[in-house]
Amino acid sequence: MRTRDISMYDATKTFQENLLEGPFFTGTIPDRIELPKSEWKTLFGYPVMRPVGVPACPFVVNSRGVKLASDLGFDVITWKTIRSQATQARPFPQVSLLKNTPIKRLDQKMVTTQSVPDSFSEFAFTVSIGNASIELETVLDDMRKGVQLLKPGQILISSIYGVGDTRQELIDDFVFLAMRVKEVGVHAVEANLSCPNVGGLLYKDPELVLEVCTALAKALGDTPLTIKLGVFDSFEQIELILGIAARAGVRGITAINAVGMDIVNEKGEGFFPGRLHAGVCGTPIRPFALQFIRDARAISDARNYNFTILGCGGITLPQHINEFLEAGADAALSGAAAMYNPYIMHEYASMHIPTQKQQELQR
């Protein structure tokens, strides 16, 4: 594991402190390993040097986080989920390492630990932040700077979360947010329908998915819409929701989100203040993510949905990126592990140096 001085998120500080002052990275920025444009990929119609990056994640909450991710070789960058109204994060502590326990049932308990694993292959993590956000105009001004800081071959996605006392208010809030971030110039908008730390799991409600996505796609026009999904109960449920998403005009699927589970300390007591349930990330959820991607790709190809699939959930080592791409993802994103191994995308790029560059390095 890496030491704290090169981590992109300081777990000893609150989310608010990380948002306002971070990232706290003090490591060395390696040179970008560039690919010839003939080897670039296309995502949502945009040229991308490498289809690798970061999902909505606690270190990409400001333009400094965007710049750091850009410099470190994350070419598909997602700004952490924002709201239309300033909202406080859940009480501190808000993150913790977990014992790397295989998930056999989603109702089992996951145990926190202070022991740092010897390898990122054992990395397991839990998050209880809850889509916190500062005042919207401040966020949008900073997001505009973030767009301008991108390098050629990089894109910025904005993740949004709507709320409301009624169904229509929730839909209207999603649409309002989508239009505001579209004005900033982001390359795509992600509707977070699956955060395990707030509200219900919206992505499992077929009628709501149809109504939210139809309204968003219509409002966004030519700006691509992707939806963030979580673990489903069955293959049939995936088929149903993806069919609805395609009908509504959704162009991308981002999955999977952190998996909601009960989190306890080594004494068996609830770890997070005031709540037992929180999101699990890292190694334990990778099998769920890979299976979802295989299923989503099979459905999309069979029905000609042409979804762009952004795969995430458990990418803790650079070689996992190939696993996600081979499973059918169009891009592979690393969140929790990337906060503590900022060099993961550079390591991946180093494993796939173009032939011309290899020859130059051998001279």
VENDA-V994378 format. One record per run of one state. SS is the DSSP state (alpha for helix, beta for strand, coil for the rest). FROM is the first residue (numbers start at 1). TO is the last residue. Records with the same first field share a line. If there is no record, write none. Layout:
# VENDA-V994378
SS=FROM-TO, FROM-TO
This chain:
# VENDA-V994378
coil=1-3, 7-14, 22-36, 40-40, 44-45, 49-51, 55-62, 72-75, 83-86, 88-94, 99-108, 113-119, 123-123, 128-132, 134-135, 150-154, 161-166, 185-187, 193-201, 205-205, 221-223, 230-234, 249-251, 256-258, 265-269, 271-276, 304-307, 313-317, 328-330, 334-335, 341-343, 352-354, 363-363
alpha=4-6, 15-21, 37-39, 63-71, 120-122, 136-149, 167-184, 202-204, 206-220, 235-248, 283-303, 318-327, 336-340, 344-351, 355-362
beta=41-43, 46-48, 52-54, 76-82, 87-87, 95-98, 109-112, 124-127, 133-133, 155-160, 188-192, 224-229, 252-255, 259-264, 270-270, 277-282, 308-312, 331-333
